[in-house]
């Protein structure tokens, strides 16, 4: 849009209802000129005066809040398929104005995969009239990267006028994949006695060494009771040596040969991200000494701490399907490994055959219909329904049905099937 049109749109004072009211005022005045009906003149002047007063007050209020602090805080990442996901608006020095409400408007697009775009147009009234931190609830059905524009405006309580003010901010925000319920994740973690190993190591961690705090130590490791007794900061150090640290190879196979993009394929990618991130969080929470080598189509990531996992989650949110890397890049001398794959990974069996000496747990997402027996994940694009979200054509694209043959003949592989039922509503 040209700059002058953006400026006109910024300062245009009427909402859709206000524009219709302005047209009605002009039409009533023309009717008065033709018929000399005093009621037409009265209604025409009344609407015109009302719109003029509300427009003037809106601009006055917008000019007054320029001296206040109103900012959009997007530091906290969002999580997909969560009704409690929020951004925040910080207010300082903003008072309540009669007949008007302060609104925050967010527009943009969520990119959930190649060609999978969901348009976003949200507007929320900042209902707390006092200074503070106000949550702005947002909902997204899929993970990805949100490129959004946030702005502030006043609206009158009749919904006739608006007054934009301030500078619109453009942000890029990661929408993290949703968590996987513990019951579904348990089958992955407990395979081959892996959970028993985690619990044993976690019990060993309950004993700690103590030493004086030095810059760089984590604040959450400070022993506040001991610090209060000794009048100096004391930090806890878990007795985990380098020999005790265990490295786990994790392979994220977001692989798909065909370039087509459909709702089904995007949901599988979204579910795969959820499985991986939930797995990393749970294992790290229960066994702090575990280090992950995560292999994706774009490279390897070493995750040592919970903070590393959260940073990785922000990158993971923007990952798309990719071609398979060369098999020469894999190290076959892996002791224990976890493989996360989708039904579009046609080379899974050949990949597993490379690791004859490894203990492997493989999880593969597959599509099912509503007649599937047993527990399975469900995805509904329009449930709950949000009018502010408009999905692109990918939501209605159909791809040829994929036939899944579980990899067989491997004595060292524990295979888990992760069924998903996918519908629009």
Helices and strands as residue ranges (DSSP letters): H 3-11, H 16-35, H 38-64, G 65-67, E 69-73, E 78-79, E 86-92, E 100-113, E 116-125, E 132-137, E 144-156, E 162-176, H 182-189, G 191-193, H 194-204, E 208-212, G 219-221, H 224-230, E 234-238, E 246-253, H 263-286, E 290-296, E 299-303, H 306-316, G 327-329, E 336-342, H 348-352, E 359-368, E 377-380, E 389-391, G 393-396, E 413-423
